[in-house]
Amino acid sequence: MSLSGKVALVTASSRGIGRAVALRLGHDGANVVVNYHSNEAAARDVVSEIEQLGGAAVAVRADLAVPRDITRLFQEAVDAFGGLDIVVNNAGMRAFGAVANFSVKDLDRLLAVNVKGTFLALQKAANLVRDDGRIVNISTGHTKVPGPHVAAYGGSKAAVEYFGHVLAKELGSRRITVNAVLPGLTDTDGLSPEFRANADKFIAQTPLGRLGRSEDIADVVAFLASDDARWVTGQTIAAAGGLV
């Protein structure tokens, strides 16, 4: 699945799933824009790894809760490599709590990043991604398997999925595909202590019998970013070992 000559922007790609996606796209030949919020050293490590693979990459700081940062991020991506073909919207805040006492402060930040930030990123992508491009949104299995304490987070990601369904119809005439990937419980440093403490329970419920790995998600994203997925758009694809 060669991405030679393509330019990919992966938001929040200094660690976790985003890092794995950036590395996989770089491995497949894409020039990669590695976005980070605060951990510049981690982002530059990702750039270095892509360069060691023989690829090209740059690191760009941007807070996806700040509209002007989103504008600058996309402009720097275009400036760095002369265009944009693939956008992976991975940035997202996790916050969990019962509806009855969920913090308004957490809700405001979560909606600013996951909903408003992703919408504005999709808006930029719709205007800048070249014909035959690819847009992939990272959602969550919580949108399909709701449980206690996930209303705000799952609801914000459900909005992202809906944005993608609509955008797929709006961009179809340009052969730009828009899809969402829904990870299950994935073993990253962002896994909350609550879920990590109950990992055995989730593993027992997962037909493939383990936690997900970042690379599991990255491989699905790489497929959707490739020409092999040219006939797939407007879809939500679970990468969760059968848990979702």
C-alpha positions in Angstrom: 0.0 0.0 0.0 2.4 2.7 -1.2 1.8 6.3 -0.2 4.8 7.5 -2.1 4.4 11.2 -2.9 1.4 11.7 -0.6 1.4 14.3 2.2 -0.3 13.2 5.5 -1.2 15.3 8.5 -1.9 13.4 11.7 -3.1 15.4 14.7 -1.9 14.5 18.2 0.8 12.2 16.8 3.6 12.5 19.3 2.4 9.4 21.3 -0.1 6.6 21.4 -2.3 5.8 18.5 -1.4 9.0 16.7 2.3 8.2 16.9 1.7 4.7 15.5 -0.3 6.1 12.6 2.3 8.7 11.7 5.1 6.0 11.7 3.0 3.6 9.6 2.1 6.3 7.0 5.8 7.3 6.9 6.8 3.7 6.5 4.4 3.5 3.5 6.1 6.4 1.9 4.0 9.5 2.9 5.6 12.8 3.9 4.2 13.3 7.4 3.3 16.3 9.5 3.5 15.3 13.1 1.3 17.5 15.3 1.8 17.9 19.0 0.4 20.0 21.8 3.1 20.2 24.4 5.6 17.3 24.1 8.0 18.6 21.5 10.7 16.1 22.3 8.3 13.2 21.6 7.2 14.7 18.4 10.7 15.2 17.2 11.4 11.5 18.1 8.6 10.5 15.7 10.1 12.8 13.0 13.5 11.2 13.5 12.1 7.7 13.3 10.3 8.5 10.0 13.5 10.0 8.6 15.4 6.8 9.6 12.9 4.9 7.5 13.9 7.1 4.6 10.9 9.3 4.7 10.3 13.0 5.4 8.5 14.6 8.3 8.1 17.8 10.2 6.8 18.5 13.7 4.2 21.3 14.2 2.8 22.5 17.5 -0.9 23.3 17.7 -3.7 23.1 20.2 -6.8 21.7 18.5 -8.9 23.6 21.0 -7.7 26.9 19.5 -9.1 27.8 16.1 -6.1 30.0 15.0 -3.8 27.1 15.9 -5.8 24.8 13.6 -5.5 27.3 10.7 -1.7 27.6 11.3 -1.3 23.8 11.5 -2.9 23.2 8.1 -1.1 26.1 6.5 2.3 24.9 7.8 1.5 21.4 6.5 0.8 22.7 3.0 3.9 25.0 3.2 6.1 22.1 4.3 5.3 19.7 1.4 3.4 21.7 -1.2 -0.1 20.2 -0.6 -2.1 17.8 1.5 -3.6 14.4 0.6 -4.3 12.6 3.9 -5.7 14.0 7.2 -6.1 11.8 10.2 -8.0 13.5 13.0 -6.7 11.7 16.1 -6.6 14.6 18.6 -9.1 14.1 21.4 -9.5 14.7 25.1 -10.7 11.8 27.3 -12.8 12.7 30.3 -15.0 10.2 32.2 -17.7 10.7 34.9 -21.3 10.2 35.7 -23.8 12.5 34.0 -25.1 13.6 37.4 -21.9 15.2 38.5 -19.7 15.7 35.4 -17.5 18.8 35.6 -18.6 21.7 33.4 -15.0 22.7 33.0 -14.1 19.2 31.7 -17.2 19.3 29.4 -16.2 22.6 27.9 -12.6 21.5 27.2 -13.8 18.1 25.9 -16.3 19.7 23.5 -13.7 22.4 22.4 -11.2 19.7 21.4 -13.3 16.7 20.3 -16.2 18.5 18.7 -15.4 22.0 17.7 -11.7 21.3 17.1 -12.4 18.3 14.9 -15.1 20.1 13.0 -12.7 23.0 12.2 -10.0 20.5 11.2 -12.5 18.8 8.9 -13.4 22.2 7.5 -9.8 22.9 6.7 -9.3 19.4 5.2 -12.4 19.8 3.0 -10.8 22.9 1.5 -7.2 21.8 1.3 -7.0 18.1 0.7 -6.4 17.4 -3.0 -8.8 15.3 -5.1 -8.6 11.6 -4.5 -7.5 12.4 -0.9 -8.3 10.6 2.3 -9.8 11.8 5.6 -9.8 9.4 8.6 -11.4 10.3 12.0 -10.4 8.4 15.1 -13.5 7.8 17.2 -14.1 5.2 20.0 -15.9 1.9 20.5 -17.9 3.7 23.3 -20.2 5.1 20.6 -21.3 1.6 19.9 -21.1 0.0 23.3 -22.2 2.7 25.9 -21.5 2.2 29.5 -21.4 4.2 32.8 -19.3 7.3 32.9 -18.7 7.7 29.2 -21.6 9.9 28.1 -19.6 13.1 27.5 -16.6 11.4 25.8 -18.7 9.0 23.8 -21.2 11.7 22.8 -18.4 13.9 21.6 -17.0 11.2 19.4 -20.5 10.3 18.1 -20.6 13.9 16.8 -17.3 13.3 15.0 -18.7 10.2 13.3 -21.7 12.1 12.1 -19.5 14.9 10.8 -17.7 12.3 8.7 -20.8 10.7 7.4 -22.0 14.0 6.0 -18.6 15.1 4.7 -18.2 11.8 2.8 -21.3 12.8 0.8 -20.1 16.4 0.3 -16.6 15.4 -1.0 -17.6 12.3 -3.0 -17.6 14.1 -6.3 -13.9 14.8 -5.7 -13.2 11.2 -4.9 -12.1 12.1 -1.4 -13.1 9.4 1.1 -14.0 10.1 4.7 -14.1 7.3 7.2 -13.9 6.7 11.0 -12.0 4.1 12.9 -13.3 3.0 16.3 -10.6 1.6 18.6 -11.6 -0.7 21.4 -9.6 -0.7 24.7 -6.1 0.0 23.5 -2.9 -0.3 25.6 -1.4 3.2 25.4 -0.1 5.6 28.0 -3.5 7.4 27.7 -5.4 4.5 29.1 -7.1 5.6 32.3 -6.3 3.9 35.6 -10.0 2.9 35.8 -9.9 1.0 32.6 -6.4 -0.4 33.2 -7.6 -1.8 36.6 -10.4 -3.6 34.8 -8.4 -4.7 31.8 -8.9 -8.4 32.5 -12.6 -8.0 32.3 -12.4 -6.3 28.9 -9.9 -9.0 27.7 -12.4 -11.7 28.7 -15.1 -10.0 26.7 -12.9 -9.6 23.6 -13.1 -12.5 21.2 -9.4 -12.1 20.1 -8.4 -12.2 23.8 -6.1 -9.2 24.4 -6.0 -5.5 24.6 -5.5 -3.6 21.4 -2.2 -2.1 20.4 -1.6 1.2 18.8 -0.2 -0.6 15.7 -3.5 -2.5 15.3 -5.3 0.8 14.8 -2.5 2.3 12.6 -2.8 -0.7 10.2 -6.5 0.0 9.6 -5.9 3.7 9.1 -3.1 2.9 6.6 -5.6 0.8 4.6 -8.1 3.6 4.6 -5.4 6.1 3.5 -4.4 3.9 0.6 -5.7 3.4 -2.9 -6.9 0.0 -1.8 -9.7 1.8 0.1 -10.8 3.9 -2.9 -14.3 2.4 -2.8 -14.8 2.8 1.0 -16.3 6.0 2.3 -18.8 7.2 4.9 -18.0 4.1 7.1 -17.3 3.5 10.7 -14.9 0.6 11.1 -14.3 -1.0 14.5 -10.7 -2.1 15.2 -11.4 -3.6 18.6 -10.8 -7.4 18.4 -14.5 -8.1 18.3 -15.3 -6.2 21.5 -17.4 -3.7 19.5 
